[in-house]
Amino acid sequence: MVAEISKGEKILSPFPCTACGKCCQNVDKSEQTKFLDRGDGTCYHFDENTKLCLIYENRPLVCRVEQYYQTYLKEIYEWEEFVKLNLDICQKL
């Protein structure tokens, strides 16, 4: 679900993240996230025990799915299409 608000911004339905950690354990596979790689494909800030981000409140924009979409991709994809693409990629990780 998407609703319009001022200045072209949209209120998006939340991204259906399951906190599985797959994206955080494969940061080496994307040019946008390679800078987070601790050397083994896993993000420096990923806690392997909890499968959560150690800097969640201060994580980079690329890790903020809804904000990244609004900033870079809203003119390219509809939100629902973007979510589906990401869920398909997540299944392949």
N, C-alpha and C positions, 0 to 999 in steps of 0.2 A: 504494500500500500504506500502511495506517495501523495502528499498534499502540498500545494504551493504556498509559500510564504513570500514576504517581500524580497525584492531585488533578485528574483530568479532562484533563490534558495528553495530547497524542498525539504519537507519533513519526511524522513524516510522510515520505513518499518525497520526495526533493528536487524542487523545481520545475524543470521541464525548460527552463530559460533557455538560449538560444543566444547570448546577449551580442550581439544584433544592434543594440542601441541604440535601437530604435523607441520603447520606453516612455520613455526618457530624452530623446528628441527631441519628445515630445508631452506634456510635463508640464502644459501649459496646458489640456488637455482634461479634467482631473479637479479637482474642488474639493479633494481630498486632497493634490494635488501642485502646485497653482498657485503656492505659496510658493517653489518651486524654479525658477520660470521666470526666465530672464535677460532676457526681453523678446521673444524670437522663438520661444517654445514649447519651447526646449531648456533642460535643467537646467544650472544654474551649474557643477555638478561633473562634467559629461560631457566627456570628452576625445574630440574628433571624429576624431583620428588613430587612436587605439587602440580606440575605441568602448567604453571602459571608464570606470568611475567613479573620479574622483580621490580620493574620500573613502570608498571601499568599506568599509573596516573600521569607519568611524564614520558611515555613512549613516543617514538618518532611518528610523524604524520603518516608515513607509509604503513604503520601498524594500526592506524585508526581508520578502519574500513569506511565508515560512513563519511568522515571528513575528507579522506583521500579521494573518494568518489566525487564529492561535491567540488573539490578543488580542481581535479584533473580530468575526470571522466564523464561528468554529467551531460556534456554535449555530444559524447560519443555513444554511450549506452543508456538505455532506460535502466532504472534501478533493478527491476526484476530480472532483466537480462544479465546484468552485472553479477547479481547474487547467484544466478544459475551457473554462469561461467566459473565463478569462484568455487562453488560447491562441487562442480565437475572436476576442477583441478585438485581440490582437497581429497576427493575420492581416489585420485591417481597417485597421491603422495605416499 
